Amino acid sequence: MRIPAFLKILLPGIGVKRWFFLSALGVAVLTLGIFCLLGENGVRSVYQTVVKYLPHLWRPMVGGALAAGGLVGVAVGTGMMVRGVLHAVSTKSEGSVAEALYQARILKAAPNVVVVGGGTGLSNILRGLKHYTANLTAVVTVMDTGGSSGRLRKELNVLPPGDVRNCLWALAEDEERMAKFLQYRFSAGEGLAGHALGNILLAGLEEALGGFDRAIEEASYFLSVRGQVLPATLDKVQLVAELADGRIIIGEAEIAADPTPIKQVWLSASAKAYHRALKAVAEADVILIGPGSLYTSILPNLLVDGLAEAINQAQAEKYVIMNLMTEPGETTGYTAYDHLRVLGQYLELRRFAGVIVNTEPPPPEILARYRAEGSEPVKDDLRGAKALGMRVIRAPLLAVVEMEGKPTVKHDPLKLAKLLSRESKALRRSWTRWFSP
């Protein structure tokens, strides 16, 4: 249900209605004061002058129409007054008063939602959830060693900024405009070619401010991010994997690129969970695990000391969002149960509320390309309505988006957010479930 722009200022919790009614009361008191000044004879003269030309039967209808018109005038005037003030102080003059008030009051009073993961899967889900709550935290893996992030990590000894950049972009107030520079990649220049501008920005802020967490805070401020993005750890460690053939591979990108099945993963050294990430998990109303690459995006977070334990102990409603497709080597042949089996080695899944599984198949031409690359849709082998103590929530959630010049299947962020708002008790209690974008 979409609420008209003006009526949003009258939604519960916005904090405008009290001033609207005070304005109406002021008009009524002013009118009464004028009547008192005019006196009985003066009021009678005014009345007789106004109704002299009206037939007797029309007078109640005209009176009612005038009263209704006055009330509408007060409402519109109050709304336009607030709109004018917001336009004067806002950096985005095209922003609506309704949206500004809606974000400021309703979304900030919504439940605390924490999403744990990495890669494009994490940033994609944030795009939908930000329309339901401003109390949104992305806990992001910082193990990337490939592409622009890997080069910056190696050359500047900074934490890889790529996944964080994607999350900041997804949560930015003006996402479309931010995409133009955060995602821009240099096409030339010694040492610059291939780097994303957003990665350079975060790396520079980390050096200038002396910490990756401070860099994210500053970037969040000037991007007007709705929610917060937190690294799982501030320690610079590597992801290590033992493959099925016994080889040991070091580095997230190197592991993901090897077609050999993965036997197990661990970190190159002990890594302490970022204290703000632990705090967000402890205070969460809803915790979401995934979607994202199982071994290289999700598990690296759970391998950080204290984070998996914090998730297990949290009183929040917890959900696993099942991946749409398998990944060559990393999860070749994995079914939905196989994904849960691996997650169950780190998380107490019986304390989770549910697992969300897509039921919509990819278009045939896109599926053919995925199969040629060694990927298949994750098979739903979770029989019945429950699996490992969790409810199995099935729904058509697939979307096709353009990424790196080719159509790619992703969860539809708005469909997924709307589904969560229906299934989660905490989100159902929020007013925002009525106002889907």
C-alpha positions in Angstrom: 0.0 0.0 0.0 1.5 3.3 -1.1 0.6 6.4 1.1 0.1 9.7 -0.7 3.0 12.1 -0.1 1.1 14.7 1.9 -0.7 12.2 4.1 2.6 10.7 5.3 3.0 13.7 7.6 -0.1 12.5 9.5 1.2 9.0 10.1 1.5 7.8 13.7 4.9 8.7 15.2 5.8 11.5 12.8 5.3 14.2 15.5 3.5 16.7 13.2 -0.2 16.0 14.1 0.2 17.7 17.5 1.3 20.9 15.8 -1.5 20.6 13.2 -4.1 20.3 15.9 -2.5 23.2 17.8 -2.7 25.3 14.6 -6.4 24.4 14.2 -7.1 25.2 17.9 -5.3 28.5 17.4 -7.6 29.4 14.5 -10.6 28.4 16.6 -9.5 30.5 19.5 -8.7 33.5 17.2 -12.2 33.2 15.7 -13.7 33.1 19.2 -11.7 36.1 20.2 -12.9 38.1 17.2 -16.5 37.2 18.1 -15.9 38.5 21.7 -14.5 41.8 20.3 -17.4 42.3 17.9 -20.0 41.6 20.6 -23.4 40.0 20.2 -24.7 42.8 17.9 -21.6 42.8 15.8 -21.7 39.0 15.3 -25.4 39.2 14.4 -24.6 41.8 11.8 -21.9 39.7 10.2 -24.0 36.6 10.2 -27.0 38.4 8.6 -24.7 40.0 6.0 -23.2 36.6 5.0 -26.4 34.6 4.9 -28.8 37.3 3.6 -28.7 35.9 0.1 -28.7 32.2 1.1 -32.0 30.2 1.2 -32.7 28.8 4.7 -32.2 25.1 3.6 -28.8 25.9 2.1 -27.3 27.3 5.3 -26.3 24.0 7.0 -24.7 22.7 3.8 -22.8 26.0 3.3 -21.7 26.0 7.0 -20.5 22.5 6.8 -18.6 23.2 3.5 -17.0 26.3 5.0 -15.9 24.3 8.2 -14.4 21.5 6.1 -12.7 23.9 3.8 -11.2 25.7 6.8 -9.9 22.4 8.2 -8.3 21.4 4.9 -6.8 24.9 4.7 -5.2 24.4 8.1 -3.9 21.0 7.1 -2.4 22.1 3.8 -1.0 25.2 5.3 0.7 23.3 8.0 2.1 20.8 5.6 3.4 23.5 3.2 4.9 25.4 6.1 6.9 22.3 7.2 7.8 21.6 3.6 9.1 25.1 3.1 11.3 24.9 6.2 12.7 21.5 5.1 13.4 22.8 1.6 15.3 25.8 3.2 17.5 23.6 5.3 17.9 20.6 3.1 20.8 20.1 0.7 18.4 18.3 -1.6 15.7 20.8 -2.5 13.8 18.2 -4.4 13.3 16.0 -1.3 9.6 15.8 -0.1 8.5 16.8 3.3 6.7 13.5 3.7 9.8 11.4 3.0 12.0 13.5 5.2 9.6 13.2 8.2 9.0 9.5 7.4 12.7 8.8 7.5 13.3 10.9 10.6 10.7 9.4 12.8 9.2 6.2 11.6 12.3 4.5 10.2 14.4 5.5 13.2 11.8 3.9 15.5 11.8 0.7 13.5 13.5 -2.6 14.8 17.3 -3.1 14.8 18.3 -5.4 11.9 21.8 -6.8 11.5 22.9 -8.5 8.3 26.1 -10.6 8.3 27.9 -11.4 5.0 29.9 -9.9 2.2 30.1 -9.6 -1.5 27.3 -8.3 -3.7 24.7 -10.5 -2.0 25.0 -8.4 1.2 24.8 -5.0 -0.5 21.8 -6.2 -2.5 19.7 -7.1 0.4 20.5 -3.8 2.1 18.8 -1.9 -0.7 15.4 -3.4 0.3 15.8 -3.3 4.0 16.7 0.4 4.2 13.1 1.2 3.2 11.9 -0.6 6.4 14.3 0.5 9.0 17.0 3.1 9.6 18.4 0.9 12.4 20.2 -1.3 9.9 23.7 -2.7 10.4 25.8 -4.5 7.8 28.6 -6.7 9.4 31.0 -7.1 6.5 33.9 -9.5 5.9 37.3 -7.9 5.3 39.2 -10.8 3.8 39.2 -9.9 0.1 42.5 -10.2 -1.8 41.3 -9.8 -5.3 40.9 -6.9 -7.8 41.2 -3.3 -6.6 40.7 -4.2 -3.0 43.5 -6.8 -3.1 45.9 -4.3 -4.7 45.3 -1.6 -2.2 45.6 -4.1 0.7 49.0 -5.2 -0.6 50.4 -1.8 -1.6 49.1 0.3 1.3 48.6 -2.3 4.0 45.0 -1.3 4.5 41.9 -3.4 5.0 40.2 -4.3 1.7 37.5 -1.7 1.1 35.5 -3.3 -1.8 32.6 -5.0 0.1 32.3 -2.0 2.5 32.2 0.4 -0.5 29.3 -1.6 -2.0 27.4 -1.5 1.3 27.9 2.2 1.7 26.6 2.7 -1.8 23.5 0.5 -1.2 22.7 2.5 2.0 23.4 6.0 0.6 20.5 8.4 0.6 21.0 9.2 -3.1 22.1 5.7 -4.2 21.9 6.5 -8.0 24.1 9.6 -7.7 26.6 7.9 -5.4 27.0 5.0 -7.8 28.4 7.4 -10.4 31.5 8.0 -8.4 31.8 5.2 -5.8 31.6 2.5 -8.5 33.7 4.5 -11.1 36.8 2.6 -12.2 39.9 4.4 -13.6 40.6 3.2 -17.1 44.2 4.6 -17.3 47.0 5.9 -15.2 50.0 4.2 -13.7 48.8 2.4 -10.6 45.3 3.7 -11.0 43.9 1.7 -13.8 41.3 -0.8 -12.5 40.8 0.9 -9.1 37.3 1.9 -8.0 37.1 5.5 -6.9 35.2 4.4 -3.8 38.1 2.1 -2.8 40.6 4.9 -3.3 38.5 7.1 -1.1 38.2 4.6 1.8 41.9 3.7 1.6 42.8 7.4 1.7 40.5 8.1 4.6 42.0 5.1 6.5 45.5 6.5 6.2 44.4 10.1 6.9 42.3 9.1 10.0 44.4 6.3 11.3 41.7 3.5 11.2 39.4 1.7 8.9 36.5 2.1 11.2 37.0 5.9 11.3 37.2 6.0 7.5 33.8 4.2 7.3 32.3 6.6 9.8 33.4 9.7 7.8 32.3 8.2 4.5 28.9 7.3 6.0 28.5 10.9 7.1 29.0 12.6 3.8 27.1 9.9 1.9 24.1 10.2 4.2 24.0 6.5 4.9 20.9 5.1 6.4 22.2 2.6 9.0 25.8 1.7 9.6 28.4 -0.5 8.0 30.9 -2.3 10.3 33.9 -4.5 9.5 33.7 -7.9 11.2 37.3 -7.3 12.5 40.0 -4.6 12.2 42.8 -7.2 12.3 44.6 -7.8 9.0 44.4 -11.6 8.5 44.0 -13.9 5.6 41.5 -16.6 4.8 43.0 -20.1 4.4 41.4 -23.1 2.9 42.2 -26.8 2.7 41.0 -28.2 -0.6 39.6 -31.7 -1.2 42.9 -32.8 -2.9 44.9 -31.7 0.3 46.3 -28.5 -1.0 46.4 -25.4 1.2 45.4 -22.1 -0.5 45.9 -18.7 1.1 43.8 -15.7 0.1 40.0 -15.2 -0.4 40.3 -14.5 -4.2 42.7 -17.4 -4.7 40.3 -19.7 -2.9 37.3 -18.6 -4.9 39.2 -19.0 -8.2 40.3 -22.6 -7.6 37.7 -25.1 -9.0 38.7 -27.8 -6.5 36.0 -28.4 -3.8 36.8 -26.9 -0.3 37.3 -29.2 2.7 37.6 -26.5 5.4 38.6 -22.9 6.0 40.2 -21.0 8.8 42.0 -17.7 9.4 45.8 -17.2 9.1 45.9 -15.8 12.7 43.5 -15.0 15.5 41.3 -12.1 14.7 39.3 -10.2 17.3 35.7 -9.2 16.5 35.2 -5.4 16.1 33.5 -4.3 19.4 30.8 -2.3 17.6 29.8 -5.3 15.6 29.4 -7.4 18.7 27.3 -4.6 20.3 25.1 -4.4 17.2 24.5 -8.2 17.3 23.7 -8.1 21.0 21.1 -5.3 20.5 19.6 -6.7 17.3 15.9 -7.5 17.0 16.5 -9.4 13.8 19.7 -11.1 12.5 20.1 -12.2 8.9 22.9 -14.5 7.7 23.6 -14.3 4.0 23.1 -14.3 1.1 26.7 -14.5 -0.1 29.5 -16.9 -1.0 29.4 -19.6 1.7 33.1 -20.1 2.3 34.5 -16.7 1.2 31.9 -14.2 2.3 29.8 -15.7 5.1 32.2 -18.0 7.0 35.0 -15.5 7.3 32.8 -13.4 9.6 32.0 -16.5 11.7 35.7 -17.4 12.0 36.4 -14.1 13.7 36.8 -14.6 17.5 33.5 -14.0 19.3 31.2 -13.1 16.4 29.6 -16.6 16.0 29.2 -16.9 19.7 27.6 -13.5 19.9 25.1 -14.5 17.2 24.3 -17.7 19.0 23.7 -15.9 22.3 21.7 -13.0 20.8 18.0 -13.0 21.6 17.0 -11.7 18.2 14.9 -13.4 15.6 17.5 -15.1 13.2 17.1 -16.1 9.6 19.3 -17.7 7.0 18.8 -16.4 3.5 19.7 -19.3 1.1 21.8 -18.5 -1.9 20.2 -18.7 -5.4 23.1 -20.4 -7.2 26.0 -22.7 -6.5 29.5 -21.4 -7.1 32.1 -23.3 -9.2 34.4 -25.2 -6.9 33.3 -23.4 -3.7 29.9 -25.0 -3.5 29.6 -27.2 -6.7 26.7 -29.6 -6.2 25.7 -28.1 -2.8 22.0 -28.3 -2.0 20.2 -26.1 0.5 20.8 -28.7 3.2 24.5 -28.8 2.4 24.7 -25.0 3.0 22.9 -25.4 6.3 25.1 -28.3 7.3 28.2 -26.1 6.9 26.7 -23.2 8.7 25.6 -25.5 11.5 29.3 -26.1 12.3 29.5 -22.5 13.5 25.9 -21.5 14.4 23.2 -23.0 16.5 20.6 -23.2 13.7 18.0 -24.7 16.0 17.8 -21.3 17.6 17.0 -19.7 14.3 13.5 -18.7 13.3 13.7 -19.7 9.7 15.5 -20.2 6.4 14.3 -18.3 3.3 14.4 -20.3 0.0 13.7 -18.9 -3.5 11.2 -20.9 -5.6 11.6 -19.0 -8.8 13.8 -20.5 -11.6 16.1 -18.3 -13.6 15.2 -17.5 -17.2 16.3 -20.4 -19.5 18.9 -18.3 -21.5 20.5 -17.0 -18.2 20.4 -20.5 -16.7 22.3 -21.9 -19.7 25.1 -19.4 -19.2 25.4 -20.2 -15.5 25.6 -23.9 -16.3 28.3 -23.3 -18.9 30.2 -21.5 -16.1 29.7 -24.4 -13.6 26.8 -23.0 -11.6 23.4 -24.5 -10.9 20.3 -23.2 -8.9 20.7 -24.3 -5.3 18.4 -27.4 -5.0 15.7 -27.1 -2.3 16.0 -30.5 -0.6 14.6 -29.2 2.7 11.5 -31.4 2.9 8.4 -30.2 4.7 7.8 -27.0 6.6 10.8 -27.3 8.9 14.5 -28.1 8.6 16.9 -28.4 11.5 14.3 -26.8 13.8 13.8 -23.8 11.4 10.7 -22.9 9.5 11.3 -23.1 5.7 10.0 -20.0 4.1 9.5 -20.4 0.4 8.8 -17.6 -2.0 9.6 -16.3 -5.5 12.4 -13.9 -4.9 14.5 -13.9 -8.0 15.5 -10.8 -10.0 17.7 -10.3 -13.0 20.1 -7.3 -12.9 22.9 -6.1 -15.1 26.3 -6.6 -13.5 29.7 -6.2 -15.3 27.9 -6.1 -18.6 25.9 -9.3 -18.3 22.5 -10.3 -16.8 23.0 -11.8 -13.3 20.4 -13.4 -10.9 20.1 -11.8 -7.5 17.5 -11.7 -4.8 14.9 -9.0 -5.5 15.7 -6.7 -2.6 12.2 -5.2 -2.2 10.5 -8.6 -2.4 12.9 -10.0 0.1 12.4 -7.1 2.5 8.7 -7.3 2.2 8.7 -11.0 2.9 10.8 -10.5 6.0 8.4 -7.7 7.1 5.6 -10.3 7.0 7.5 -13.2 8.5 9.4 -11.5 11.3 7.5 -10.7 14.4 9.8 -7.8 15.2 9.3 -6.2 11.8 5.6 -6.9 11.7 5.3 -4.7 14.8 6.8 -1.8 12.9 4.5 0.7 11.1 6.8 0.5 8.1 5.4 -2.8 6.9 2.4 -0.8 5.6 4.4 1.6 3.5 6.3 -0.5 1.0 8.3 1.5 -1.6 
